[in-house]
């Protein structure tokens, strides 16, 4: 009997310790949420002995983000900072022999963005000397190399460690044209289409003097091209440069293509290699140098040549121009890819809410799914020498870090080499699960993620926040990325059950699932979401009197629509969303997307533009709505948010509009703006979210 009592006592003690340990793990706070570190870039050195990676963290005192470049010695397991001021968008590159790392430092003002650097007046741009910096692995020095006064866009190494190719905005042509337009006849009047003359680039060959790095010894012009350059890639076997064309204004996807420049005959015009009405990116050469691989994402085809909108992977034969789709059996969205030393591929592919690693050894072979952790593999790189694999991984229960493994079949035993987000492992995070329901109109199954408040997993009768992702060609996935856009973990920590629905148009569910969005861009996914709320209520999971909704970008499109369709939502959060499609089509920098989604131009299908616009049904709205927008938003003009606020104001519906200066569509310039946005959204939910 005494033995039984001792055992019961020990069991009770162990349970008590376990309970107390769980309870002592504090909840995540608003301030902590915005201390999260992300990893925008990872890449092995050519000899596989080093890993180069970037971290991005908020710098509160400077009202900016700090981009830090690190180098990690794999053998010594030691990391060193190269710079704390890495360029915001141009990624560093290893030289062919691994002697150097070439990089740009951030010279733009804190309120600049990738888009508005193209659009600023060249007359006002300071014509100062620009530098590309070389980090020496042998001396650990960061050496500046003069490259002229033009604004850099992209670069690539040649086949040696002493020369590279650089694309810049063609400042001279731009200034000459600006001078012509600012003559006595036109004064300061701007001619819109002619003013877009700044979208031209110059491509130079830079030869580095190994005896005097700070002196620009040779900079020779290769070619002027009539578009902005997005990426550059040197092809040794054919002595060519491959380039992608880009534009800040997406009126037609025909602007975005891949071209080649023959370096043996630079007088000849660039040769256009693609004609596919999609956005090409991620150019990489095959191991034998005969093919270029690239990711392609369509936003819808005007010519109906390609109708897929999920990202796909292609290989182009540089000899005959034949293009072949890789991973043809994969029906989801491709996030990233890497070439292994055997000539095969590792592919990061999204199916449903998971992003996992697949491999394909040849064009004819099937994809192989590698057994790893549930969650999201965000980026991947492979060493050609020792076959080490590095990747970025997170899940709803595991904050983002960088991992390294020696073999793909040992993914589950990969070791983390960073510990930047340790704080989040010490907090009680929400538990999440997938949730499925049916759209009763057409019986399509819809899926989403449910995030439960800490300690309330599988609880019933909870207050709900429907948090809708943007895109629309994106998806809510199993990862941990708390920020101003995907703040479900913080909302759940504050007591809300959060549903992130992957409505029609979301990636990861096949091309048909995406294409169903056309002609019904709001009404169809809106029904998908409402049926999900109905099912949660029927299952007893949600309190029907405490239901709220919100989203950003396309998530706000749907939020604006849904508050005109039902009065069930207590509060709404509308971030940079369209309220009237015709005016948005005329002012946004992505009209090609609306043209495709609606099935034509406003004068061709005016009934669709009007029927899908929330503006014409604002008389039905009763939901208190908080509205946020960036003052410089060119993707969804701020006028849309002002229209929504004015309409709700005149109707007597509680509404508040907050604008963020010097921000575009994404709040990426000042970390305070994202924090303030979420802070005020939480206040709005607290004020209105529990009122029926």
N, C-alpha and C positions, 0 to 999 in steps of 0.2 A: 504493500500500500504506500509506504514511504517512497519507494522508487517511482510509482505512478505519479505521486504528488510532485516529485522533483522534476519529472519529465514535463508535466503540465506547466509547472512554473517556468521552466526553461523556454518552452514553446511560447508562453505568454510574454516572456521577457523579449524573445527574439522578435515577435510580432510588434511589440511596443517600440523596440529600437528601429525596426523597419519603418513603422508608421511615422515615428518622430523624425527619421532621416528624410522621408518624403516631404513632410510638412515644413522642414527647415529649408527646403530648396525654395528660394524666393521667386516671385513672379517677375516676368520681364517688364521693364518700365519703358515709357516713351523715349527717354533719353538714351537708354541702353540700346533700344531697337535701332537707333540711327548711328550707332558706333560699329555697325557691321562692316566687315572688310570683304571686298570682292576681288576676283583675280581675272582681269580682262585678257591676259596673254600668258602662254607658256610655250617654250620651245627648247629642245635639246641642242647642244653644240654638235658640230659635224663629227667629232670623235666620241660623242656620248659621255664625256666626262663631266659635263656641266649642264645644269638646267637654268635657263633664263626665264624669269617670271615677273609679272607686274602685280602690284597691289594698289587698290584704290580705296582711300579712306577720307572721311570728311575732315576739313581743316577749319574749325569753327572760328578761330581768331582772324583768319584771312578771308572768311566768307567764300571759300572755294573748296575744291577737292584736291587732295594730294595724290599724285600718281608716282609711285615708287618703283624703281627697277632694281631687282635683286638678281644675283648670280649665286647658284647653289653648287658647291663642289660635292659630287655624289660620293666619291671615295672617302673624303674627310668628313662628310655630313656637316658641312659648314656653309653658312650663307653670308653674303656680303652685299651691302647697298652700293649700287653704282651711281644712282641719282635719285633725289626726291622730287625732281621737277621734270618728269618725262612728258613728252608731247601728248596732248589729249587724244589724238586720233591716229597719228602715224606710228606704226608699230616698229620696234627695233628689229634688226636682222643680223644674223651671224654672217661673217665673211666666208667665202668658200672653204678656206683652209682652217677656219676657226681662230685665226689670229686676232681678229677684231670683232667688236660689236658696233654696228653703226646705228645711230639714234638721233632723234631731234629732241631738243628741250622745249618746254612750253614757253613761248614768247608772247602769246596772245593775252590780252586783258582778261580779267576774271569773268567779265560778262560776255565774252565771245563764245561762239559755238562753231561747230563744223560747217553749218549751213551759212551763217552770216559772214564767215570769212570770205566766201565767194562774192557776197552781195554788197559788201561795204564799198563806199566810193573810193576808187583808186587815187583820186586827187588828195584824199585825206589820209591815205595809208602812208605811214612813215617809211620812206625809202632807206632803210637801214641795212647794213650788211647782215646776211643770213649765214648760218653755220650748220653743218652737219658734224656731229661729234663721234669720234672713234674711241672706244674703250679698249685699252690694250690688256690682254690677259697676262702678258709677261711683266708689265710694270704697274698695272692697276691705275694707269693714268687715263683721264678723260680729255682727249685732245680735240680742239676745234679746227675744222677745215672750212675755209671760206667757199661759199657756193654762189655768191652774187647777191642781188637785192630782191630777187623775185620770190614770191610766196610759194613754199614747197607744198606739193600735193602727195607725191608718192616716190619711192625709189626702189632700186633692185641692184644687187651686186652683179658684176660680170663674172667671168670664170676665174678671175684672179682677186687677190686681196688688195690690189692697188688701183682698181677702177670700178666705178659704179655709174648707173644711169639714174637721172633725176628728172622728174616732171614737176613743173611749176606753172602757176598762173602766168599767162603771157602779159606781164605788166606793161610792156612797151606798147603793144597794139592797143591795149585797153586805154592807156593814157592818151595815145594819139587820137583815138576815137572820142574820148571824153573832151579833149581839146576842140575837136571839130564840132561836137554838139554844143559846146559852151561858147561858140563864137558870137559875134555881134548880132547875127540873125536870130539865133534861138535863145540867147541870154542863158538863164538857168532852167529853161523849159526842158523836160525830159520826154523823149520819144520812146515809148515803152519797149517795143520789139527791138529797136535799134540799140536800146540801152543794155540789152542782154549780150552785147558784143564781148563782155568780160568773160564769157564762157569759152575761152580759148586757152590752150596750153602750149608750153614749149618743153621739149625734151632735150636734155644735155647729157653729154658724157663727161664725167669728172675723173680726171687722172690725179691720183694722190702722189705727192712727192714724199717718198719715204724718209728723206733727209730733212725736210722742212714742212711739217704737217700744217702749220698755221698759214702757210702761203698758198694761195690759189695759183698753181702753176699752169694748169690746163683745164679750161672749160669750153668744150666745143659743142655747138648746136647740132643736134641730130635731126630734129624735125619740129615744125610748128603744126599743131593739129587743131581743127575747128571745134573742139569740145574739151570738157574738163576730164582729166585722167583720174581714174579711181585706183587702179593697180597697175604695176609694171612687173614683167617677168622676162628674164634673159634666157634665150634658147641657144646653147652653144653649137649644137650640131648643124643648125641652119643659119647661124649668125643672124638671129632675129630678135626683136623685142615684141612681146605680146602685151597689149594694153587693153584695159576696159574703159569705156566711155561712161560718164555719169552726168547728171544734171540735178540741181536743187529743185527744179520745177519738173514734175512728172506729168506732163500733158500727154505724152505718148511713150510707150515702152520701147519704141524703135530707137530712141536715143541711147538706150543701154545695150551695148554690144561689145564683142571682143574683136580687136583689130591686131594685125601684125605689121611691123615695120622691118623691111629688109635693110640690115646695117651695111650690106655690101653695095647697096644701090639706094642711098637715102634720098635721091632725087625723085624716086617713084612714090606714088601716093600710098598711104596706108591701105592695106587690104582688109576688108570686112570679112570676118570668119563666121559670124553667127547672124541669124535672122529669125529670132524666136520669140520676140515680144516678152522677154523676161529679164529679171535682174541677175546678172552674172557676178559671181564673187568667188573668192577662195582659189585663185589660180595656183596650180602646182604642176610641176613636170613629173612625168613617169620616170621610173628608175633608168630606163634606157634613153630618155630624152626625146622620144619620138611622139609622145602624146601629151596634151595638156588636159588636166582634170579641172573641173569647176562645178560649183553649186549654182543651181538655177532656180529662181522663184518667180512664178508668174503672178500677176495681179488680175489676170483675165485677158483674153485675146479679143481685139477688135476684128481681126481677120478670121477668128475661130480656128486658127491653126493649132493652137495649144490651149486647152481649157483647164489644165491642172493648175492648182495654186499652192500645193505643198512643195517644199523645197526638194529638188531632185539632184542627183549626181550624174554628171556626164563626162565622157572621155572623148576628146577630138584627136584624130590622127592628123598630125601636122604635115604629113606628106601628101595625103589625098583629100584632106578636109572632111573625112567621114566622121560623123558624130554618133556615139553609142551611149545609150542610157545604161548606167551601172545600177546594181541592186534593184533590178526590175521587179523582183518578187516582193519587194518591201512596199507596203501600202500606207506607210505612215509618213512622217516629216523627218527629213535628215538635218540634223543640227550641225555636225562637223564631221571631218574625216581625216585620216592620216595614212600615208603610205608606209608599209613595213619594209624591212630589208629584203624580203623575198619577192617584192613586186606586187604583193597583195594589198588589201585595204582593210583598215579598221574604220567602221562607220558608227557614228552616234545617231541612233534613230529613235524617234518618239512614236510609240503606239499607246493610245489612251493617255493615261497620266504618268507613264513611265518613259524615261529616256535611257536606253541600255546600249551596250557595245555589241556590235555585230562584226563579222569578218567575211570577206569574199576573196578567195584566192585567185580566181580567174574570171573572165567574162562569162564563161559558161557554167560556173559553179554556183550552187545555192548559197544563200546567206546562212551563217552559223551564229546563233545567239550564244554569247558567253555568259556563263552564270556568275552574276555579280550581286551586289546589294540592291535591294529595291530603292528606287529613287531616281536621281538625275545625274548622268555623266555629262558634264557641261562642255568640256573641251578635252582634246587628246593630242599627244605628240609621242613619236616613237624614235628611239635612237637607232641609227643605221649600223652602228658598230657592235653594240652589245645587246641590242633588242630590248633595252629597258623601255618601259611604257610609263608615261606620266599622264595623269588626268585630274580634272577638277570634279569633285563630287559633293552632293548634298542630298538630304531628304528632309521631310517635315520635322524629323526628330534629330537630324544631324546637320550642324552648320557646315558651311562650305569650307573645304580645305583642299590642298594639293596632295596627291598620293603618287607613289612610285611602286611598281612591281616589276619583277624580272620575267614573268611569264603570264600570258593572257589567261591561262587556266588557273591562275592563283589570284584572281581579282579580289576574292573575299579576304585574303591575307595581305593585301597591299598596305604599305606603311605610309602614314601621313608625314610629310616633311615640313608642314607648316602648322602653326597653332594660333593663327591670328584671331580666331573666333572662339577661343576657349571660354570666354564669359558666358556664351549662350549654352554651353554644356552644363553650366552651374545654375541654370534657371529652369523653372518648371514650365516646360513648353506644352502647347496644346497637342493633343493626340488627334490624328486625322485618319480618314478612311475614304474609299471611293463609295459613291452612292449613285444608284441608277433608278431611272423612272422612264415612263413611256409618254410620248406626245400622243394623246388620245385622238387627235385629228387624223394622223397618218400612220400611227403605231410605230414610229421611229423611236428606238431606244436612245436615251440621252444619259450622259454620265457627268459627274462632277465630283469635287472634293468637299468633304465635310470636315471642318475644324472645330473640335469641341473645346470648351473652356477647360483649363487645367483642373484635374480632379473630377471632371464630370463626363468622362467618356461614356457614351451610350446612354446618357441621361435623357429624360423626357421633358416635354413642356418648356423648352428653352426659347428665349428671345432670339430672333433670326436677323442676320444681315446677309443679304444676297450681294456678293461682291463680284462684279462681272469684268472679265478680262477684256482688253482691247484687241486691236488687230484690223479686221476680225480673224485673219489667218494666223492666229496664235492659239495657245491652249494653256489652261491651268494644270500644272504638273506637280509631281511629288518632289518638291525641293524646298529648301529654306532660304529665302531671299527677302528678308524684311526691309522694306523701304516705303517710300511715299506711294508707290504704285501697287505693290503686292504686300499689303499690310495685314493680311488675314491673321498671322500669328499674334499680332498686337491686339486686334479686335477681339479675337477669341480669349486672350488673356484678360481683357476687360469685361468678359462675361457673355459675349455674344457667340452663339453658334453661327459659324460662317459657312455659307454655301458658295463655292466657286463653280458655276455651271459651264460645261463645255458645250455650248449651244451649237446649232447648225452654222457652219462656217469655221468652226475650230479645227485646228490641225491635229493630226494623230489618229483620225478615224476614217481615212480614205478620201479619195478625190470627190466621189459622189456626195459625201457628207458636206464637203465644202461648197460644191457647186449648187447644191439645193438653195443656197442663200440668194441666188440671182433672181431678180424681179420681186423678191419679198425680203429685202435686206433687214428690216426691223420686225415686221409682223410675224414672220416665221420663227426666228430665234426668240422673239418675245413670247410666243406661245410655248416654245420649249421650256423657257424659264418658269413661266406661270404654272405649268403642269408639274414642275419640280417642287414648287412651293406647296401646291395642292397635296402632293404625295407625302411630303414631310409632315403636313398637318394630319393627314389620314393615319400616318404611322405613329402619331402621338409624340413625335420628336419636337415639334414646334408649337409654341403658343400662338394661335391664330390672331390674337389681339396685339402681338408684339412682333410685327414683320416690317423689315426695312430693306432698302435697296440702294446700291451705289456702284459707281464704276468710273473709269477714266478712258478718254478717247472713244473707241467704239463701244466700250462698256458704258460710257455716258450717253452715246447715241441711244442705246437700249434702255438706259435708265430714263431718259427724257421721254421715250416712247411709252414705257410701261406705266408711268404715272398718269398718262392720258387714258390708259385702258382699264384701270382699276383704282379704287379708293382704299385698297387694303393696306397700302404701305403707310406706316406712321411717319417716316422720314426718308428723304432721298438725298444722295450725294452725287452731284453732277460735275465731273471734271473734264473740261475742254471737249464738250460734246456738241454735235450738230443739232439744231432745232428746226432748220428750214433748208432743204437740200439744194434748191435751185441757187439761192444766194451763196451757199457754201461751195457749190461746184464752180461758181464764177470767181471765187476769191482764194480758194485753198491751193496749196502747191502739189496736190495729188488728185487732180480732177479725173485722171484715167481710171482710178479705182471706182469712183462714183458712176462714171459712164458705163463701166462694165456691170456693176451691181444692179443698176437700175435698168439695164438693157438698152441704153441709148442716151442721146443727149436730151436736155430738158425740153427742147422743142419737138423731139420725136416721141417721147413717152411722158408728156406732162402729167398724166393721171397718176403714174407711179411716183413721180417726184412729190406730188401733192399728197397722195394717199399715205405715203410712208413718212411724211414730215410731221413731227409732233406739234409744230406751230399751229396748224389748222384744227387741232383738237384741244388746245389749252383750256377751253371753257370747261373741260371735264376734270381738271386738276384740282385736288384738295390737299396734296401732300407738301408739307414744309420742305423746302429744298435749299441746300447749301451748294453754291456754284463756285468753282475755282477755274482759273485760266492763266496762261502765261501772256504777258503783254506783247511779246514778239512772236506769238504762235502763228506760223504760216501753214501748218498742217490743218488745224481747225481754227480759223480766224476768231479772235476774241469777240468779234461782233456777234457771233452765235450765242455766246454766254450772256452778252448784254441784252440780246433780244429775249432770251429766256427770262432773265431777271425782270425786264420791263413788263413782259406779259404777266408774270406772276404778281408783280407789284400792283398793276392795274386791276388785277382780279382779287386782290386782298389776301393772297396766299402768302404765308410767311416765307421769305426768301432772303438770302444774303449772298452777295457776290464778292469774292476775294480775288485780286489779281496780283501776279508776281512779276515785278519789273525785271527786265533783262533776261527773261526766260522765254524759250521757245515752247514747242509742244511737250518736250521732255524737260522736267525740272532738274537739269544737270549742272547748272552753273553755281548755284549757291545752296549748300546743304541746309541752311536755315529755312529755305522755302519749302522743301519737302517735309521737314519736321513741323513747321507751322501748319501746313495743309492738313496733315494727319491729326495734329492736336485739335484743330478747329472741327474736323469731322467727328472726332470722338465726343467733343462737347455738344455738337448738334444731335448726335445719337442719344446722348444722355438727357438732353432737353426734351426731345420729341419722340425718341424711339420707343418708349414704354407707354405712350399714351395711345389709347385706341381711337 
